[in-house]
Amino acid sequence: MTKAMMTPQEAAQRVQQSVNKRYAAERRFQLIGKLAIATALGFLVILMSTIVSKGVPGFFQHYIQLDVTLDAELLDPRGDASVDSLFDGNPRKVLQQAVYAETGASGRKGKKEAFKLVSSGAQDRLRAMILDNPNLLGTTQRIWFAVDDDVDSFLRGYIKRETPESDRRLSDRQIGFIDELQAQGKIEYQLSDYLFSGSASRNAEMAGVKGAVVGSILTLTITLLLAFPIGVATAVYLEEFAPKNRLTEIIEVNINNLAAVPSVVFGILGLAVFIGFFGFQRSLPLVGGFVLALMTLPTIIISSRAALKAVPPSIRDAALGMGASRVQVITHHVLPLAMPGMLTGTIIGMAQALGETAPLLMIGMVAFIVDTPTSFVDPGTVLPVQIFMWADFAERMYVAKTSAAILILLTFLIVMNALAVVLRKKFERRW
């Protein structure tokens, strides 16, 4: 028996059914893609909202207002308002007098508890004010001082007044002082100047990112000065001059592999070579720059080679036809046209280096550094390592300051990536 022939209407109907199935499958595929994007965006929104909600309070802290009589005999015993004289002075006693007068504390225990309301950094703030303006000596000034970390935690609601006194880090008397000062408007929630002007500190209310930001800038400066010229020169040689043989193939494969090597491996290399062999000190921005330059080099080389490949061969041929040498073709024509792509890759590589922690931990940049580094050979730390250290501290105020530091780091990363996009859009040429 022979199979009956389909009528044209049946054939058209079967074709339409097949087309409908393909369109339905395509719509399902698009829906899956949209759901994947929506899920990713949802997680990103949750992540960013969590960081922002915890980070924004880190930009603020509570301050207490005191009327301080700047007694010249106590603060400046030598009478010359010099650094040595101010450090020989007794700002603690001046502050104690102001605190006792403001709180009405009496008795040895009451005065001791009242003075604990003020941060230990208040004495340094007092000295700094006199150094900036010695004419303040002998006058009475209304000054805002940061409160102690425990007081700030209480005002933020982390320490509950309902908790039994034996289980709290603040006594009932101290809470009474706080309530009275709040009722008088002597305690306010203000933008934290310590976050931007302070460095590493064991006292959470005095901790800041200034030292880490300066250390990051110094480290990235070394990274840029080393990685950019070496990376561009390597890319130019491999793309324009190197013969295509087994050796250059091995070099290219290894460069591509190095781009995927975990960053901690570069830290181990830096520890063995720069510190173990050459004898550099730990925690130096110079050594950190060396390590991050090694890590960033593959990214810069790969992006620079891609930028060189994007330059049309006709540019080279035209320049050679006009009598230019090979070097002149590269330096006068190819490099200027490829430079936007090279800069974009470099900025992305530098942004990656800015956020690295593991390699810098290996070379000792996790050390507790109080002073802000002033040169490449001063001990320092970087912002990601500072965040790592703060996240390990037990004080509740460090949670907010850690999130605030993460926001600062993300701001730097966003700015650097936005700069890369702007450079690409502004200078790129489509052939």
HUQUI-V891106 format. One record per pair of residues at least 4 apart in sequence whose C-alpha atoms are under 7 Angstrom apart, sorted by the first residue. I is the first residue (numbers start at 0). J is the second residue. D is the distance in whole Angstrom. If there is no record, write none. Layout:
BEGIN
I;J;D + I;J;D
END
This chain:
BEGIN
5;9;6 + 5;10;6 + 6;10;6 + 7;11;6 + 8;12;6 + 9;13;6 + 10;14;6 + 11;15;6 + 12;16;6 + 13;17;6 + 14;18;6 + 15;19;6 + 16;20;6 + 17;21;6 + 18;22;6 + 19;23;6 + 20;24;6 + 21;25;6 + 22;26;6 + 23;27;6 + 24;28;6 + 25;29;6 + 26;30;6 + 27;31;6 + 28;32;6 + 29;33;6 + 30;34;6 + 31;35;6 + 32;36;6 + 33;37;6 + 34;38;6 + 35;39;6 + 36;40;6 + 37;41;6 + 38;42;6 + 39;43;6 + 40;44;6 + 41;45;6 + 42;46;6 + 43;47;6 + 44;48;6 + 45;49;6 + 46;50;6 + 47;51;6 + 48;52;6 + 49;53;6 + 50;54;6 + 50;402;6 + 51;55;6 + 53;399;6 + 53;402;6 + 54;399;5 + 54;400;7 + 54;402;4 + 54;403;4 + 54;406;7 + 55;403;6 + 56;399;6 + 57;399;4 + 57;400;4 + 57;402;7 + 57;403;5 + 58;190;6 + 58;191;6 + 58;194;7 + 58;403;6 + 59;188;7 + 59;189;5 + 59;190;4 + 59;191;5 + 60;151;7 + 60;188;6 + 60;189;6 + 60;190;6 + 60;191;6 + 61;145;6 + 61;146;6 + 61;151;6 + 61;186;7 + 61;187;6 + 61;188;4 + 61;189;6 + 62;143;6 + 62;144;5 + 62;145;4 + 62;146;5 + 62;186;6 + 62;187;5 + 62;188;6 + 62;189;7 + 63;143;5 + 63;144;5 + 63;145;6 + 63;146;6 + 63;185;6 + 63;186;4 + 63;187;7 + 64;141;7 + 64;142;6 + 64;143;4 + 64;144;6 + 64;185;5 + 64;186;6 + 65;97;6 + 65;98;7 + 65;101;7 + 65;141;6 + 65;142;5 + 65;143;6 + 66;97;6 + 66;139;6 + 66;140;6 + 66;141;4 + 66;142;6 + 67;94;7 + 67;97;5 + 67;139;5 + 67;140;5 + 67;141;6 + 68;93;7 + 68;137;7 + 68;138;6 + 68;139;4 + 68;140;6 + 69;93;7 + 69;136;5 + 69;137;5 + 69;138;6 + 69;139;6 + 70;74;6 + 70;136;6 + 70;137;5 + 71;75;5 + 71;136;5 + 71;137;5 + 72;76;5 + 73;88;5 + 73;89;5 + 73;90;7 + 74;85;6 + 74;88;4 + 74;89;5 + 74;90;6 + 75;80;6 + 75;84;5 + 75;85;5 + 75;88;6 + 76;84;6 + 76;88;6 + 77;84;5 + 79;84;7 + 80;84;6 + 80;85;6 + 80;130;7 + 80;133;6 + 81;85;6 + 82;86;6 + 83;87;6 + 84;88;6 + 85;126;6 + 89;93;7 + 90;94;6 + 90;122;6 + 91;95;6 + 91;122;6 + 92;96;6 + 93;97;7 + 94;98;6 + 95;99;6 + 95;114;6 + 96;100;6 + 97;101;6 + 98;102;6 + 98;113;7 + 98;114;6 + 99;103;5 + 99;104;5 + 99;110;7 + 102;176;6 + 104;109;5 + 104;110;5 + 104;113;6 + 105;109;5 + 105;110;6 + 106;110;6 + 107;111;6 + 108;112;6 + 109;113;6 + 110;114;6 + 111;115;6 + 112;173;6 + 113;173;6 + 115;147;7 + 116;146;6 + 116;147;5 + 116;150;6 + 117;121;7 + 117;144;7 + 117;145;6 + 117;146;4 + 117;147;5 + 118;145;6 + 118;146;5 + 118;147;4 + 120;124;6 + 120;205;7 + 121;125;6 + 121;144;6 + 122;126;6 + 123;127;6 + 124;128;6 + 125;129;7 + 126;130;6 + 127;131;6 + 128;132;6 + 129;133;5 + 129;135;6 + 145;204;7 + 146;150;6 + 146;151;6 + 147;151;6 + 147;204;7 + 148;152;6 + 148;203;6 + 148;204;5 + 148;396;7 + 149;153;6 + 149;168;7 + 150;154;6 + 151;155;6 + 152;156;6 + 152;157;5 + 152;158;6 + 152;395;7 + 152;396;7 + 153;157;6 + 153;158;4 + 153;159;7 + 162;166;7 + 162;167;6 + 163;167;7 + 164;170;6 + 164;171;7 + 169;173;6 + 169;174;7 + 170;174;6 + 171;175;6 + 172;176;6 + 173;177;6 + 174;178;6 + 175;179;6 + 176;180;6 + 177;181;6 + 178;182;6 + 179;183;6 + 180;184;6 + 180;185;5 + 180;186;6 + 181;185;6 + 181;186;5 + 192;196;6 + 193;197;5 + 193;205;6 + 193;206;6 + 193;207;5 + 194;206;6 + 194;207;4 + 194;208;6 + 195;207;6 + 195;208;6 + 195;209;5 + 196;207;6 + 196;209;5 + 197;205;6 + 197;206;5 + 197;207;4 + 197;208;6 + 197;209;6 + 198;206;6 + 198;207;4 + 198;208;5 + 198;209;5 + 198;210;5 + 198;369;6 + 198;370;7 + 198;371;7 + 199;206;5 + 199;207;6 + 199;367;7 + 199;368;6 + 199;369;5 + 200;205;6 + 200;206;5 + 200;369;7 + 202;206;6 + 203;394;7 + 203;396;6 + 203;397;6 + 208;212;6 + 209;213;6 + 210;214;6 + 210;370;7 + 210;371;4 + 210;372;7 + 211;215;6 + 211;380;5 + 211;381;4 + 211;382;5 + 211;385;6 + 212;216;6 + 212;381;6 + 212;382;6 + 213;217;6 + 213;372;7 + 214;218;6 + 214;284;6 + 214;372;6 + 214;379;5 + 214;380;5 + 214;381;5 + 215;219;6 + 215;381;5 + 215;382;6 + 216;220;6 + 217;221;7 + 217;284;6 + 217;375;6 + 218;222;6 + 218;284;5 + 218;285;6 + 218;287;6 + 218;288;5 + 219;223;6 + 219;288;6 + 220;224;6 + 221;225;6 + 221;285;6 + 221;288;5 + 221;289;7 + 222;226;6 + 222;288;4 + 222;289;6 + 222;291;6 + 222;292;5 + 223;227;6 + 225;229;6 + 225;292;6 + 226;230;6 + 226;292;5 + 226;295;7 + 226;296;5 + 227;231;6 + 227;299;7 + 227;345;7 + 228;232;6 + 229;233;6 + 230;234;6 + 230;296;6 + 230;299;6 + 230;300;5 + 231;235;6 + 231;300;6 + 231;303;6 + 232;236;6 + 233;237;6 + 233;300;7 + 234;238;6 + 234;300;5 + 234;303;6 + 234;304;5 + 235;239;6 + 236;240;5 + 236;241;6 + 237;241;5 + 238;304;6 + 243;247;6 + 244;248;6 + 245;249;6 + 246;250;6 + 247;251;6 + 248;252;6 + 249;253;6 + 250;254;6 + 251;255;6 + 252;256;6 + 253;257;6 + 254;258;7 + 254;297;6 + 255;297;7 + 256;260;7 + 257;297;6 + 258;297;5 + 258;298;6 + 262;266;7 + 262;294;7 + 262;357;6 + 262;358;6 + 263;267;6 + 263;357;5 + 263;358;5 + 264;268;6 + 265;269;6 + 265;290;6 + 265;294;6 + 265;358;6 + 266;270;6 + 266;290;6 + 266;357;7 + 266;358;4 + 266;359;6 + 266;361;5 + 266;362;6 + 267;271;6 + 267;361;6 + 268;272;6 + 269;273;5 + 269;274;7 + 269;290;6 + 269;362;7 + 270;274;5 + 270;275;6 + 270;361;6 + 270;362;5 + 271;275;5 + 271;276;6 + 272;276;5 + 272;277;6 + 273;277;5 + 273;278;6 + 273;279;6 + 273;286;7 + 274;278;5 + 274;279;5 + 274;280;6 + 274;281;7 + 281;362;6 + 281;363;5 + 281;364;7 + 282;362;7 + 282;363;5 + 282;364;4 + 282;366;7 + 282;378;5 + 282;379;6 + 282;380;7 + 283;287;6 + 283;375;7 + 283;376;5 + 283;377;6 + 283;378;5 + 283;379;6 + 284;288;6 + 284;375;5 + 284;376;6 + 284;379;6 + 285;289;6 + 285;375;5 + 285;376;6 + 286;290;6 + 287;291;6 + 287;359;6 + 288;292;6 + 289;293;6 + 290;294;6 + 291;295;6 + 291;352;6 + 292;296;6 + 295;299;6 + 295;348;6 + 295;352;7 + 296;300;6 + 297;301;6 + 298;302;6 + 298;344;7 + 298;348;6 + 299;303;6 + 299;344;6 + 299;345;5 + 299;348;7 + 300;304;6 + 301;305;6 + 302;306;6 + 302;341;6 + 302;344;5 + 303;307;6 + 303;340;7 + 303;341;5 + 304;308;6 + 305;309;6 + 306;310;7 + 306;337;5 + 306;340;5 + 306;341;6 + 307;337;5 + 310;333;7 + 310;336;7 + 310;337;7 + 312;316;6 + 313;317;6 + 314;318;6 + 315;319;6 + 315;328;6 + 316;320;6 + 317;321;6 + 318;322;7 + 318;323;6 + 318;328;6 + 319;323;5 + 319;324;7 + 319;328;7 + 323;327;6 + 323;328;6 + 324;328;6 + 325;329;6 + 326;330;6 + 327;331;5 + 328;332;5 + 328;333;6 + 329;333;5 + 329;334;6 + 330;334;5 + 331;335;7 + 332;336;7 + 333;337;6 + 334;338;6 + 337;341;6 + 338;342;6 + 339;343;6 + 339;422;6 + 339;423;6 + 339;426;6 + 339;427;6 + 340;344;6 + 340;423;7 + 341;345;6 + 342;346;6 + 343;347;6 + 343;419;5 + 343;422;7 + 343;423;6 + 344;348;6 + 345;349;6 + 346;350;6 + 346;415;6 + 346;419;6 + 347;351;6 + 347;416;6 + 347;419;7 + 348;352;6 + 349;353;6 + 350;354;7 + 350;412;6 + 350;415;6 + 351;355;7 + 354;383;6 + 355;383;7 + 356;360;6 + 356;383;6 + 356;384;6 + 357;361;7 + 358;362;7 + 359;363;7 + 359;364;6 + 360;364;6 + 360;365;6 + 364;379;7 + 364;380;5 + 365;380;7 + 365;384;6 + 368;378;7 + 368;379;6 + 368;380;7 + 372;377;5 + 372;378;6 + 372;379;6 + 373;377;6 + 380;384;7 + 380;385;7 + 381;385;6 + 382;386;6 + 382;408;7 + 383;387;6 + 384;388;6 + 385;389;6 + 386;390;6 + 386;401;6 + 386;404;6 + 386;405;7 + 387;391;7 + 388;392;7 + 389;397;6 + 389;401;6 + 390;398;7 + 390;401;6 + 392;397;7 + 396;400;6 + 397;401;6 + 398;402;6 + 399;403;6 + 400;404;6 + 401;405;6 + 402;406;6 + 403;407;6 + 404;408;6 + 405;409;6 + 406;410;6 + 407;411;6 + 408;412;6 + 409;413;6 + 410;414;6 + 411;415;6 + 412;416;6 + 413;417;6 + 414;418;6 + 415;419;6 + 416;420;6 + 417;421;6 + 418;422;6 + 419;423;6 + 420;424;6 + 421;425;6 + 422;426;6 + 423;427;5
END
